[in-house]
Amino acid sequence: MNIRTDLAHSAVKAAGSGPGTSMGAVLDTAKAQDWVALDLAVRRLWDLPSTDWLGAGNPAPNEPSLAVALCHPDGRIRQAALASPGSAALLPLVAVRCADWVAPVREQARAVLRGTLPEATPEVLGATAAVILRVAERRHGGFARELLEEVLRDGEIADTLLGSQDRAARRLGHRIAVERGRLSPADLARIAAKDHDIVVQDLCADAALARTRDGGEHGEIVRLLLGARQARVRAAGLTALNRTGDTGRATAFLADRSGLVRACARWVLRQHGVDPLPHYRSLCASRDVPPGAAAGLAECGSAADAGLLRPLLAHPIPAVRARAVWALRTVDAIEPDRLTPLLDDPSAAVVREASLALTPTATRIPEEWLRQRLAADRPRCVRTAAFRLLDAHGTAAQLRCFLTLLDDADPGLRARARAALHSWGPADAPTVYATLPPTERAHVDALLDRAQASLGKEPLHRLRWYLGAPR
């Protein structure tokens, strides 16, 4: 458990800085995790000074001093802090105390929260809501959450959470706003199209479509959804086209970059008796083929369509080449001789797709040709593809590949090689090593000698013993 002792020490230090010091000097008051971390850190602070944090007989304590008292390990001090008039200014910590393990403290905190939360400023409400939702899963955390939802449903106060930086608070704010009809269908569609949270996207997209009917407004909502960058939102807009039977607009998304959107577009067409396959074939045969066309053809076509896909392997656009390789693999029409040259393609996406497609037939590619692509001067994507294919090549090729990369300059390949060797143990490894030609066995022995610095003495000893190699 990561205890933020820095927050506790900052609060203790700020407590003695004078009556005007605020909690902004200690933590980011908008972050729920800082408030919760402060509570935990103060309770775990073993050298907490025995100070009169509430300033009995003196002027009211400053916010950091009261915050330390609200988090103090002694329940009597926490309860006394809640009775202080300044506790209402520290509502996030009051919310934490509503789930306190000491019943009197818990009840006192709930009374304070019940009386002050409805009147809180938007900034304080946002921070407090985020804290309440963070501690809601604790044993006694349900009360504060129920109170928060009750307050948010009363008036326009829930709108303050729509722009919150806290994900849980934003989700709650949008859910309540949708339930209470605070947002118009157009507003909901715009939020769905622009928001980065998939939960908010789904919530607002579904609500926007549910509150519109076929007609002009429905068309505007669908237009906003179809123009979204997020695939889930575009898919929601496409399914809405099923109401109007607008197969023309759905056809435009058959070659979308997202498989989910392509599937929704095909569903709309089929619901209205239109077969998408001829359209895909036409797209793949055209001069300006979109990248998603090959993938879409594979998703609803068969190996009989490989003739339309193979010419796309030489297309000038890398995304088209990569999708064509994926499509050929999907329809089980891989021809290794055609794909092997793509391991040197300038596009990393094409190289990756080619290596994945060639993995089942890796033994048909000469090992030496692949080993040349492990050279340090090759692009990283080419080296990674060669590693993948040598790993699938056979026992001897695996061993040589892993040992070669043990001290490689690339940290990713080096880590993969070490991890592979630590768990390496094919059943035929001793036999393969014993039957290697003398020159190849000498090469493996030299690699084993070099491996001790990287692999370690004991792992290397076990590997030599397993292979029956000289130790």
VOPAGU-2260 file (C-alpha; in pm, 1 decimal, decimal comma):
REM VOPAGU-2260
SITE   aa  ch    i         X         Y         Z
SITE  MET   A    0       0,0       0,0       0,0
SITE  ASN   A    1     141,8     340,9    -103,2
SITE  ILE   A    2     110,9     575,6     196,2
SITE  ARG   A    3     145,0     943,7      97,3
SITE  THR   A    4     339,1    1053,0     403,8
SITE  ASP   A    5     439,3    1368,7     216,6
SITE  LEU   A    6      78,8    1489,6     238,9
SITE  ALA   A    7      65,2    1423,7     611,8
SITE  HIS   A    8     392,1    1606,5     678,6
SITE  SER   A    9     280,2    1898,8     458,7
SITE  ALA   A   10     -47,2    1924,5     652,3
SITE  VAL   A   11     131,9    1917,3     989,3
SITE  LYS   A   12     374,9    2184,8     869,8
SITE  ALA   A   13      97,6    2403,2     725,5
SITE  ALA   A   14    -101,1    2371,7    1049,9
SITE  GLY   A   15     151,4    2595,1    1220,9
SITE  SER   A   16     168,8    2853,6     941,4
SITE  GLY   A   17     -93,4    3090,4    1070,7
SITE  PRO   A   18    -471,3    3126,3    1068,3
SITE  GLY   A   19    -505,7    3211,4     698,2
SITE  THR   A   20    -342,3    2899,4     555,3
SITE  SER   A   21    -573,5    2697,2     330,5
SITE  MET   A   22    -568,2    2333,1     216,9
SITE  GLY   A   23    -450,7    2447,4    -125,5
SITE  ALA   A   24    -104,7    2475,3      28,5
SITE  VAL   A   25    -111,4    2104,1     113,7
SITE  LEU   A   26    -283,4    1924,4    -173,6
SITE  ASP   A   27    -477,1    1962,6    -495,6
SITE  THR   A   28    -824,1    2021,7    -353,3
SITE  ALA   A   29    -990,9    1907,2    -678,6
SITE  LYS   A   30    -839,5    1557,4    -661,9
SITE  ALA   A   31   -1033,8    1299,1    -462,4
SITE  GLN   A   32    -730,7    1073,6    -434,8
SITE  ASP   A   33    -537,5    1345,3    -249,9
SITE  TRP   A   34    -807,3    1384,6      17,1
SITE  VAL   A   35    -833,0    1009,0      70,8
SITE  ALA   A   36    -453,6     974,4      73,5
SITE  LEU   A   37    -424,2    1253,0     331,9
SITE  ASP   A   38    -667,2    1075,4     565,8
SITE  LEU   A   39    -475,3     749,0     539,6
SITE  ALA   A   40    -135,4     913,7     574,8
SITE  VAL   A   41    -223,4    1113,8     889,3
SITE  ARG   A   42    -365,1     802,6    1058,3
SITE  ARG   A   43     -41,7     615,8     979,5
SITE  LEU   A   44     192,4     898,1    1081,1
SITE  TRP   A   45     380,2     739,7    1372,5
SITE  ASP   A   46     548,7    1065,1    1482,4
SITE  LEU   A   47     231,6    1279,5    1481,9
SITE  PRO   A   48     293,8    1560,9    1734,4
SITE  SER   A   49      71,6    1571,5    2043,4
SITE  THR   A   50     -57,5    1919,2    1958,2
SITE  ASP   A   51    -387,9    2084,6    2039,8
SITE  TRP   A   52    -500,1    2071,8    1675,8
SITE  LEU   A   53    -834,6    2240,5    1749,5
SITE  GLY   A   54    -676,4    2531,2    1940,1
SITE  ALA   A   55    -889,5    2518,0    2254,0
SITE  GLY   A   56    -913,1    2864,6    2410,0
SITE  ASN   A   57    -744,3    3020,3    2105,1
SITE  PRO   A   58    -869,9    3160,2    1773,1
SITE  ALA   A   59   -1019,2    2908,4    1529,5
SITE  PRO   A   60    -759,3    2672,1    1381,6
SITE  ASN   A   61    -660,0    2706,2    1018,0
SITE  GLU   A   62    -776,0    2452,9     758,2
SITE  PRO   A   63    -465,4    2226,9     767,4
SITE  SER   A   64    -483,4    2203,6    1147,1
SITE  LEU   A   65    -851,7    2111,8    1133,2
SITE  ALA   A   66    -780,3    1864,2     852,2
SITE  VAL   A   67    -521,3    1686,0    1066,6
SITE  ALA   A   68    -775,0    1670,0    1348,7
SITE  LEU   A   69   -1038,3    1524,1    1113,6
SITE  CYS   A   70    -795,0    1248,7    1015,9
SITE  HIS   A   71    -642,3    1194,7    1361,3
SITE  PRO   A   72    -603,3     834,4    1486,1
SITE  ASP   A   73    -788,8     929,8    1806,5
SITE  GLY   A   74   -1166,1     908,2    1747,8
SITE  ARG   A   75   -1236,9    1168,4    2016,9
SITE  ILE   A   76   -1027,7    1424,5    1831,0
SITE  ARG   A   77   -1199,6    1340,4    1500,7
SITE  GLN   A   78   -1541,3    1383,1    1663,7
SITE  ALA   A   79   -1443,5    1713,3    1822,8
SITE  ALA   A   80   -1314,5    1836,7    1486,2
SITE  LEU   A   81   -1649,3    1758,9    1326,0
SITE  ALA   A   82   -1819,7    1977,5    1587,6
SITE  SER   A   83   -1593,4    2269,7    1496,1
SITE  PRO   A   84   -1761,6    2542,5    1286,1
SITE  GLY   A   85   -1481,8    2518,4    1029,0
SITE  SER   A   86   -1551,1    2155,3     943,8
SITE  ALA   A   87   -1807,3    2260,6     681,9
SITE  ALA   A   88   -1520,3    2407,9     477,7
SITE  LEU   A   89   -1357,4    2063,8     460,0
SITE  LEU   A   90   -1650,4    1868,2     320,0
SITE  PRO   A   91   -1431,8    1612,2     136,1
SITE  LEU   A   92   -1285,0    1499,9     469,8
SITE  VAL   A   93   -1628,2    1511,9     632,8
SITE  ALA   A   94   -1741,4    1273,9     357,3
SITE  VAL   A   95   -1456,4    1037,6     445,6
SITE  ARG   A   96   -1561,4    1046,6     811,3
SITE  CYS   A   97   -1915,7     944,2     709,8
SITE  ALA   A   98   -1767,5     596,7     658,4
SITE  ASP   A   99   -1565,6     610,3     982,9
SITE  TRP   A  100   -1528,7     285,6    1178,4
SITE  VAL   A  101   -1633,5     460,6    1505,1
SITE  ALA   A  102   -2011,0     500,0    1522,6
SITE  PRO   A  103   -2026,2     839,3    1710,5
SITE  VAL   A  104   -1778,2     990,4    1464,6
SITE  ARG   A  105   -1972,9     848,3    1173,8
SITE  GLU   A  106   -2306,3     987,4    1294,8
SITE  GLN   A  107   -2156,9    1331,1    1366,0
SITE  ALA   A  108   -2005,4    1344,4    1014,9
SITE  ARG   A  109   -2334,6    1243,6     853,8
SITE  ALA   A  110   -2516,2    1523,2    1033,9
SITE  VAL   A  111   -2260,5    1778,5     912,7
SITE  LEU   A  112   -2273,8    1649,1     555,2
SITE  ARG   A  113   -2655,0    1643,9     550,6
SITE  GLY   A  114   -2667,9    2006,0     660,5
SITE  THR   A  115   -2394,7    2150,6     436,7
SITE  LEU   A  116   -2384,4    1950,1     111,5
SITE  PRO   A  117   -2697,6    2107,7     -45,4
SITE  GLU   A  118   -2550,5    2456,9       0,0
SITE  ALA   A  119   -2198,2    2375,2    -118,3
SITE  THR   A  120   -2039,9    2576,3    -400,4
SITE  PRO   A  121   -1994,1    2396,5    -735,3
SITE  GLU   A  122   -1618,9    2356,1    -672,5
SITE  VAL   A  123   -1666,3    2208,1    -323,5
SITE  LEU   A  124   -1953,6    1990,5    -442,4
SITE  GLY   A  125   -1743,9    1851,0    -726,5
SITE  ALA   A  126   -1453,3    1762,1    -499,2
SITE  THR   A  127   -1683,0    1618,5    -231,4
SITE  ALA   A  128   -1880,1    1411,2    -480,8
SITE  ALA   A  129   -1559,0    1259,1    -614,0
SITE  VAL   A  130   -1449,6    1164,8    -261,2
SITE  ILE   A  131   -1792,5    1020,9    -174,8
SITE  LEU   A  132   -1786,2     799,3    -482,9
SITE  ARG   A  133   -1430,9     688,2    -404,5
SITE  VAL   A  134   -1518,2     572,4     -50,4
SITE  ALA   A  135   -1867,2     446,2    -135,6
SITE  GLU   A  136   -1746,0      85,7    -144,2
SITE  ARG   A  137   -1634,4      95,2     217,3
SITE  ARG   A  138   -1841,6     -80,3     480,3
SITE  HIS   A  139   -2028,8     234,8     583,4
SITE  GLY   A  140   -1992,8     429,2     257,3
SITE  GLY   A  141   -2346,8     388,5     129,3
SITE  PHE   A  142   -2502,0     673,6     328,9
SITE  ALA   A  143   -2294,8     950,2     172,5
SITE  ARG   A  144   -2357,3     818,9    -179,4
SITE  GLU   A  145   -2733,9     802,8    -122,9
SITE  LEU   A  146   -2732,7    1155,1      19,2
SITE  LEU   A  147   -2527,9    1279,6    -277,2
SITE  GLU   A  148   -2770,9    1132,9    -530,4
SITE  GLU   A  149   -3064,1    1278,9    -338,5
SITE  VAL   A  150   -2905,0    1624,2    -345,0
SITE  LEU   A  151   -2811,3    1599,7    -712,1
SITE  ARG   A  152   -3167,7    1512,9    -810,6
SITE  ASP   A  153   -3296,9    1826,3    -638,5
SITE  GLY   A  154   -3258,0    2130,3    -866,0
SITE  GLU   A  155   -2984,5    2207,2   -1118,4
SITE  ILE   A  156   -2696,0    2112,1    -895,5
SITE  ALA   A  157   -2613,9    1790,7   -1089,2
SITE  ASP   A  158   -2506,6    1999,5   -1389,3
SITE  THR   A  159   -2195,2    2103,5   -1196,5
SITE  LEU   A  160   -2057,3    1750,8   -1227,9
SITE  LEU   A  161   -2084,5    1732,6   -1607,3
SITE  GLY   A  162   -1742,7    1891,2   -1650,8
SITE  SER   A  163   -1575,1    1723,3   -1352,9
SITE  GLN   A  164   -1224,2    1585,3   -1403,0
SITE  ASP   A  165   -1313,4    1287,3   -1185,1
SITE  ARG   A  166   -1445,2    1002,6   -1399,4
SITE  ALA   A  167   -1691,0     859,5   -1146,6
SITE  ALA   A  168   -1833,7    1203,9   -1068,4
SITE  ARG   A  169   -1877,0    1286,0   -1436,5
SITE  ARG   A  170   -2055,3     956,6   -1498,2
SITE  LEU   A  171   -2292,1    1016,4   -1207,5
SITE  GLY   A  172   -2360,8    1372,4   -1320,9
SITE  HIS   A  173   -2444,3    1260,4   -1674,8
SITE  ARG   A  174   -2661,2     974,0   -1552,1
SITE  ILE   A  175   -2869,9    1200,0   -1332,0
SITE  ALA   A  176   -2888,8    1469,2   -1600,2
SITE  VAL   A  177   -3019,6    1209,9   -1845,6
SITE  GLU   A  178   -3271,7    1074,1   -1595,1
SITE  ARG   A  179   -3403,4    1422,3   -1520,4
SITE  GLY   A  180   -3409,2    1534,8   -1884,8
SITE  ARG   A  181   -3163,0    1817,4   -1824,9
SITE  LEU   A  182   -2998,4    1775,1   -2167,3
SITE  SER   A  183   -3158,0    1809,3   -2509,5
SITE  PRO   A  184   -3117,5    1530,4   -2766,9
SITE  ALA   A  185   -2874,9    1747,2   -2962,4
SITE  ASP   A  186   -2666,7    1813,9   -2649,4
SITE  LEU   A  187   -2662,4    1442,6   -2572,7
SITE  ALA   A  188   -2548,0    1361,0   -2925,3
SITE  ARG   A  189   -2269,5    1620,5   -2910,7
SITE  ILE   A  190   -2148,6    1486,3   -2575,5
SITE  ALA   A  191   -2152,7    1129,7   -2709,8
SITE  ALA   A  192   -1953,5    1237,0   -3014,0
SITE  LYS   A  193   -1686,6    1430,1   -2822,8
SITE  ASP   A  194   -1654,2    1270,5   -2479,5
SITE  HIS   A  195   -1356,1    1041,3   -2416,5
SITE  ASP   A  196   -1533,1     812,9   -2164,6
SITE  ILE   A  197   -1705,0     514,1   -2326,9
SITE  VAL   A  198   -1960,9     492,6   -2044,0
SITE  VAL   A  199   -2069,0     852,5   -2103,5
SITE  GLN   A  200   -2062,7     792,0   -2479,4
SITE  ASP   A  201   -2300,1     496,8   -2455,9
SITE  LEU   A  202   -2526,8     665,9   -2202,2
SITE  CYS   A  203   -2567,6     985,0   -2403,8
SITE  ALA   A  204   -2592,6     817,3   -2744,7
SITE  ASP   A  205   -2866,4     582,4   -2625,3
SITE  ALA   A  206   -3051,7     866,2   -2453,0
SITE  ALA   A  207   -3029,2    1092,2   -2759,1
SITE  LEU   A  208   -3177,8     825,6   -2986,4
SITE  ALA   A  209   -3444,4     728,6   -2734,2
SITE  ARG   A  210   -3570,0    1086,6   -2711,7
SITE  THR   A  211   -3601,3    1147,8   -3084,6
SITE  ARG   A  212   -3836,4    1022,0   -3349,3
SITE  ASP   A  213   -3796,2     980,3   -3721,9
SITE  GLY   A  214   -3784,0    1316,8   -3891,2
SITE  GLY   A  215   -3566,6    1625,1   -3901,2
SITE  GLU   A  216   -3447,5    1611,2   -3540,7
SITE  HIS   A  217   -3372,5    1241,0   -3569,3
SITE  GLY   A  218   -3167,3    1308,3   -3880,9
SITE  GLU   A  219   -2960,9    1575,4   -3705,0
SITE  ILE   A  220   -2893,3    1347,1   -3409,8
SITE  VAL   A  221   -2783,9    1064,6   -3638,9
SITE  ARG   A  222   -2559,7    1304,9   -3831,2
SITE  LEU   A  223   -2382,2    1405,4   -3510,8
SITE  LEU   A  224   -2338,5    1045,1   -3402,9
SITE  LEU   A  225   -2212,5     927,1   -3741,7
SITE  GLY   A  226   -1952,4    1203,9   -3740,2
SITE  ALA   A  227   -1798,3    1095,8   -3409,0
SITE  ARG   A  228   -1440,2     974,6   -3387,5
SITE  GLN   A  229   -1535,3     699,0   -3143,8
SITE  ALA   A  230   -1639,1     375,4   -3312,9
SITE  ARG   A  231   -1902,8     291,1   -3051,8
SITE  VAL   A  232   -2083,0     619,0   -3115,4
SITE  ARG   A  233   -2073,0     578,0   -3493,2
SITE  ALA   A  234   -2213,3     227,4   -3446,2
SITE  ALA   A  235   -2501,5     369,6   -3241,4
SITE  GLY   A  236   -2575,7     616,9   -3517,2
SITE  LEU   A  237   -2574,9     338,6   -3775,3
SITE  THR   A  238   -2817,7     119,6   -3585,4
SITE  ALA   A  239   -3050,6     420,4   -3573,4
SITE  LEU   A  240   -3057,4     423,2   -3954,5
SITE  ASN   A  241   -3250,1      98,5   -3936,8
SITE  ARG   A  242   -3557,1     301,1   -3834,7
SITE  THR   A  243   -3558,5     498,3   -4157,4
SITE  GLY   A  244   -3413,4     235,3   -4388,4
SITE  ASP   A  245   -3147,7     476,5   -4513,2
SITE  THR   A  246   -2928,1     211,7   -4671,6
SITE  GLY   A  247   -2741,4     472,8   -4874,5
SITE  ARG   A  248   -2589,7     632,8   -4565,0
SITE  ALA   A  249   -2517,3     291,4   -4415,3
SITE  THR   A  250   -2333,2     184,9   -4731,4
SITE  ALA   A  251   -2084,2     467,7   -4679,7
SITE  PHE   A  252   -1965,9     298,3   -4358,1
SITE  LEU   A  253   -1908,8     -50,2   -4501,8
SITE  ALA   A  254   -1537,2      27,0   -4529,6
SITE  ASP   A  255   -1504,8     205,3   -4194,2
SITE  ARG   A  256   -1176,5     165,2   -4007,3
SITE  SER   A  257   -1361,4      -2,3   -3717,9
SITE  GLY   A  258   -1480,6    -361,3   -3741,9
SITE  LEU   A  259   -1772,7    -281,1   -3510,2
SITE  VAL   A  260   -1894,8      -3,8   -3739,2
SITE  ARG   A  261   -1855,5    -221,9   -4049,3
SITE  ALA   A  262   -2061,5    -495,7   -3884,0
SITE  CYS   A  263   -2337,5    -248,5   -3794,7
SITE  ALA   A  264   -2343,0    -114,2   -4149,9
SITE  ARG   A  265   -2379,7    -466,6   -4289,9
SITE  TRP   A  266   -2658,3    -539,2   -4041,5
SITE  VAL   A  267   -2855,3    -233,0   -4153,0
SITE  LEU   A  268   -2821,1    -330,7   -4518,2
SITE  ARG   A  269   -2925,1    -690,7   -4457,3
SITE  GLN   A  270   -3224,7    -579,4   -4251,5
SITE  HIS   A  271   -3349,7    -409,7   -4567,0
SITE  GLY   A  272   -3263,9    -688,1   -4807,5
SITE  VAL   A  273   -2932,9    -550,8   -4939,4
SITE  ASP   A  274   -2634,0    -784,9   -4969,9
SITE  PRO   A  275   -2311,8    -597,8   -4881,3
SITE  LEU   A  276   -2078,9    -849,0   -5050,1
SITE  PRO   A  277   -2108,9    -710,5   -5406,5
SITE  HIS   A  278   -2034,8    -363,1   -5276,4
SITE  TYR   A  279   -1718,8    -484,8   -5104,0
SITE  ARG   A  280   -1605,3    -659,4   -5421,6
SITE  SER   A  281   -1662,8    -341,9   -5618,0
SITE  LEU   A  282   -1463,6    -136,0   -5366,9
SITE  CYS   A  283   -1168,0    -376,2   -5371,0
SITE  ALA   A  284   -1159,8    -370,7   -5751,8
SITE  SER   A  285   -1169,3      10,3   -5768,6
SITE  ARG   A  286    -872,4     240,7   -5812,5
SITE  ASP   A  287    -932,8     434,7   -5487,1
SITE  VAL   A  288    -990,1     141,1   -5257,3
SITE  PRO   A  289   -1041,8     250,7   -4891,5
SITE  PRO   A  290    -832,9      63,0   -4630,1
SITE  GLY   A  291   -1136,5     -93,7   -4461,9
SITE  ALA   A  292   -1268,6    -247,5   -4783,5
SITE  ALA   A  293   -1034,9    -547,9   -4775,6
SITE  ALA   A  294   -1118,4    -618,6   -4411,5
SITE  GLY   A  295   -1489,1    -591,6   -4482,3
SITE  LEU   A  296   -1464,0    -827,9   -4778,1
SITE  ALA   A  297   -1288,4   -1084,7   -4559,7
SITE  GLU   A  298   -1551,5   -1048,6   -4286,9
SITE  CYS   A  299   -1834,3   -1148,5   -4516,1
SITE  GLY   A  300   -1654,5   -1316,5   -4806,5
SITE  SER   A  301   -1457,2   -1637,7   -4851,4
SITE  ALA   A  302   -1136,2   -1776,7   -4998,4
SITE  ALA   A  303   -1298,7   -1731,8   -5341,7
SITE  ASP   A  304   -1240,5   -1356,2   -5299,5
SITE  ALA   A  305    -863,0   -1395,9   -5258,9
SITE  GLY   A  306    -814,5   -1295,6   -5620,9
SITE  LEU   A  307    -943,7    -946,2   -5538,2
SITE  LEU   A  308    -727,6    -922,4   -5227,8
SITE  ARG   A  309    -387,1   -1030,1   -5360,5
SITE  PRO   A  310    -335,5    -728,1   -5590,0
SITE  LEU   A  311    -383,2    -504,8   -5285,3
SITE  LEU   A  312     -58,6    -640,5   -5137,2
SITE  ALA   A  313     122,9    -403,5   -5373,2
SITE  HIS   A  314    -103,1    -104,0   -5309,5
SITE  PRO   A  315      85,7     223,9   -5248,7
SITE  ILE   A  316    -108,5     298,8   -4928,0
SITE  PRO   A  317      37,0     104,0   -4629,0
SITE  ALA   A  318    -299,9      73,5   -4452,3
SITE  VAL   A  319    -447,2     -98,6   -4759,0
SITE  ARG   A  320    -154,3    -343,2   -4776,2
SITE  ALA   A  321    -184,1    -423,5   -4403,9
SITE  ARG   A  322    -560,5    -482,7   -4426,6
SITE  ALA   A  323    -510,6    -698,3   -4735,8
SITE  VAL   A  324    -269,1    -925,5   -4546,4
SITE  TRP   A  325    -514,4    -947,4   -4256,8
SITE  ALA   A  326    -797,3   -1025,2   -4498,0
SITE  LEU   A  327    -605,9   -1305,6   -4670,1
SITE  ARG   A  328    -528,0   -1456,8   -4331,3
SITE  THR   A  329    -893,9   -1428,1   -4231,9
SITE  VAL   A  330   -1019,9   -1612,8   -4540,8
SITE  ASP   A  331    -741,1   -1871,6   -4505,9
SITE  ALA   A  332    -580,7   -1789,1   -4839,1
SITE  ILE   A  333    -221,4   -1734,5   -4730,1
SITE  GLU   A  334      52,1   -1798,4   -4987,9
SITE  PRO   A  335     386,6   -1774,9   -4803,8
SITE  ASP   A  336     587,1   -1692,5   -5116,5
SITE  ARG   A  337     374,1   -1381,5   -5173,5
SITE  LEU   A  338     387,4   -1260,1   -4814,1
SITE  THR   A  339     751,0   -1326,9   -4722,9
SITE  PRO   A  340     881,1   -1017,3   -4912,3
SITE  LEU   A  341     643,5    -804,3   -4703,2
SITE  LEU   A  342     861,5    -873,0   -4398,1
SITE  ASP   A  343    1086,6    -599,4   -4542,6
SITE  ASP   A  344     797,9    -358,1   -4603,1
SITE  PRO   A  345     863,3       1,2   -4491,1
SITE  SER   A  346     536,4      -0,3   -4294,2
SITE  ALA   A  347     549,4    -150,8   -3945,0
SITE  ALA   A  348     179,5    -242,7   -3966,2
SITE  VAL   A  349     236,8    -441,9   -4285,2
SITE  VAL   A  350     538,8    -621,0   -4137,4
SITE  ARG   A  351     343,7    -714,0   -3825,9
SITE  GLU   A  352      47,6    -850,2   -4023,3
SITE  ALA   A  353     278,9   -1043,3   -4254,9
SITE  SER   A  354     462,9   -1203,4   -3962,1
SITE  LEU   A  355     135,9   -1306,8   -3799,2
SITE  ALA   A  356      10,4   -1453,7   -4124,5
SITE  LEU   A  357     335,6   -1644,2   -4184,6
SITE  THR   A  358     371,5   -1784,8   -3832,5
SITE  PRO   A  359     187,6   -2114,4   -3905,1
SITE  THR   A  360     422,2   -2179,5   -4200,2
SITE  ALA   A  361     739,2   -2030,3   -4050,2
SITE  THR   A  362     944,6   -2343,2   -4122,7
SITE  ARG   A  363     908,7   -2275,0   -4494,8
SITE  ILE   A  364    1119,0   -1959,0   -4457,5
SITE  PRO   A  365    1495,9   -2026,9   -4443,2
SITE  GLU   A  366    1632,1   -1973,2   -4095,0
SITE  GLU   A  367    1938,8   -1791,8   -4219,2
SITE  TRP   A  368    1720,2   -1546,0   -4411,9
SITE  LEU   A  369    1528,1   -1469,6   -4092,2
SITE  ARG   A  370    1844,0   -1444,0   -3884,1
SITE  GLN   A  371    1972,2   -1175,7   -4119,6
SITE  ARG   A  372    1667,4    -970,1   -4020,8
SITE  LEU   A  373    1769,2    -986,1   -3655,7
SITE  ALA   A  374    2068,7    -764,0   -3734,4
SITE  ALA   A  375    2089,8    -445,0   -3529,6
SITE  ASP   A  376    2072,4    -221,7   -3838,6
SITE  ARG   A  377    1727,6    -353,0   -3934,4
SITE  PRO   A  378    1410,6    -162,5   -3834,0
SITE  ARG   A  379    1267,8    -272,1   -3501,7
SITE  CYS   A  380     946,6    -398,1   -3659,8
SITE  VAL   A  381    1148,5    -623,8   -3892,1
SITE  ARG   A  382    1357,4    -757,5   -3603,2
SITE  THR   A  383    1043,3    -825,1   -3397,1
SITE  ALA   A  384     885,2   -1010,5   -3689,3
SITE  ALA   A  385    1199,1   -1220,0   -3735,7
SITE  PHE   A  386    1197,0   -1305,5   -3364,8
SITE  ARG   A  387     832,4   -1416,6   -3386,2
SITE  LEU   A  388     897,9   -1637,0   -3689,1
SITE  LEU   A  389    1218,5   -1789,5   -3551,4
SITE  ASP   A  390    1031,0   -1866,1   -3230,6
SITE  ALA   A  391     784,0   -2063,4   -3443,7
SITE  HIS   A  392    1055,4   -2215,3   -3663,6
SITE  GLY   A  393    1178,7   -2505,5   -3455,3
SITE  THR   A  394    1386,9   -2600,2   -3153,2
SITE  ALA   A  395    1732,3   -2524,1   -3293,9
SITE  ALA   A  396    1622,7   -2197,1   -3450,7
SITE  GLN   A  397    1457,4   -2091,2   -3124,0
SITE  LEU   A  398    1770,5   -2158,3   -2922,6
SITE  ARG   A  399    1998,5   -1971,6   -3160,7
SITE  CYS   A  400    1759,9   -1677,2   -3179,3
SITE  PHE   A  401    1715,8   -1644,2   -2802,4
SITE  LEU   A  402    2085,8   -1676,2   -2728,1
SITE  THR   A  403    2176,1   -1423,0   -2996,2
SITE  LEU   A  404    1946,6   -1157,2   -2848,4
SITE  LEU   A  405    2037,6   -1205,3   -2481,9
SITE  ASP   A  406    2262,6    -898,9   -2482,0
SITE  ASP   A  407    2090,0    -706,4   -2758,2
SITE  ALA   A  408    2080,2    -328,0   -2740,7
SITE  ASP   A  409    1700,5    -325,6   -2781,6
SITE  PRO   A  410    1554,0    -365,1   -2429,8
SITE  GLY   A  411    1228,8    -513,6   -2558,5
SITE  LEU   A  412    1390,7    -788,6   -2765,4
SITE  ARG   A  413    1645,9    -851,9   -2491,6
SITE  ALA   A  414    1372,6    -898,5   -2231,1
SITE  ARG   A  415    1172,1   -1128,4   -2461,2
SITE  ALA   A  416    1477,1   -1342,1   -2530,3
SITE  ARG   A  417    1563,2   -1377,8   -2160,8
SITE  ALA   A  418    1205,9   -1460,4   -2063,9
SITE  ALA   A  419    1183,5   -1716,4   -2344,0
SITE  LEU   A  420    1504,7   -1888,9   -2235,0
SITE  HIS   A  421    1402,3   -1902,8   -1869,5
SITE  SER   A  422    1090,1   -2100,0   -1965,7
SITE  TRP   A  423    1236,6   -2280,3   -2266,9
SITE  GLY   A  424    1233,3   -2658,7   -2266,9
SITE  PRO   A  425    1106,6   -2840,0   -2578,9
SITE  ALA   A  426    1090,6   -3216,4   -2536,8
SITE  ASP   A  427    1317,6   -3271,9   -2836,2
SITE  ALA   A  428    1583,1   -3017,8   -2734,0
SITE  PRO   A  429    1848,1   -3273,4   -2612,7
SITE  THR   A  430    1806,7   -3481,9   -2927,2
SITE  VAL   A  431    1819,8   -3179,6   -3154,8
SITE  TYR   A  432    2136,4   -3052,4   -2985,6
SITE  ALA   A  433    2304,6   -3394,8   -3003,2
SITE  THR   A  434    2231,7   -3431,3   -3373,8
SITE  LEU   A  435    2344,3   -3086,3   -3481,5
SITE  PRO   A  436    2628,1   -3083,7   -3736,1
SITE  PRO   A  437    2963,1   -3009,4   -3567,8
SITE  THR   A  438    2985,6   -2654,4   -3701,5
SITE  GLU   A  439    2634,3   -2566,5   -3588,7
SITE  ARG   A  440    2690,0   -2724,9   -3246,3
SITE  ALA   A  441    3008,7   -2525,2   -3207,5
SITE  HIS   A  442    2813,8   -2210,2   -3290,7
SITE  VAL   A  443    2553,1   -2292,1   -3023,7
SITE  ASP   A  444    2829,9   -2367,1   -2770,7
SITE  ALA   A  445    2988,2   -2029,5   -2843,2
SITE  LEU   A  446    2654,1   -1858,5   -2788,3
SITE  LEU   A  447    2613,0   -2046,3   -2458,1
SITE  ASP   A  448    2960,5   -1934,0   -2345,5
SITE  ARG   A  449    2868,5   -1573,5   -2418,8
SITE  ALA   A  450    2531,4   -1602,0   -2242,2
SITE  GLN   A  451    2654,8   -1634,8   -1883,7
SITE  ALA   A  452    2692,8   -1261,2   -1828,2
SITE  SER   A  453    2333,6   -1198,0   -1937,2
SITE  LEU   A  454    2153,6   -1511,4   -1825,8
SITE  GLY   A  455    2332,2   -1583,8   -1498,7
SITE  LYS   A  456    2543,1   -1878,4   -1386,9
SITE  GLU   A  457    2270,4   -2101,5   -1245,7
SITE  PRO   A  458    2015,0   -2061,9   -1530,3
SITE  LEU   A  459    2291,8   -2123,4   -1782,8
SITE  HIS   A  460    2408,2   -2433,0   -1592,5
SITE  ARG   A  461    2053,7   -2574,1   -1601,0
SITE  LEU   A  462    2026,5   -2501,2   -1971,6
SITE  ARG   A  463    2358,8   -2676,1   -2046,9
SITE  TRP   A  464    2256,7   -2974,8   -1835,8
SITE  TYR   A  465    1921,2   -2998,7   -2013,1
SITE  LEU   A  466    2083,9   -2989,0   -2356,9
SITE  GLY   A  467    2365,9   -3219,4   -2259,2
SITE  ALA   A  468    2612,4   -2949,3   -2359,9
SITE  PRO   A  469    2965,7   -2926,8   -2212,5
SITE  ARG   A  470    2966,9   -2743,6   -1875,3
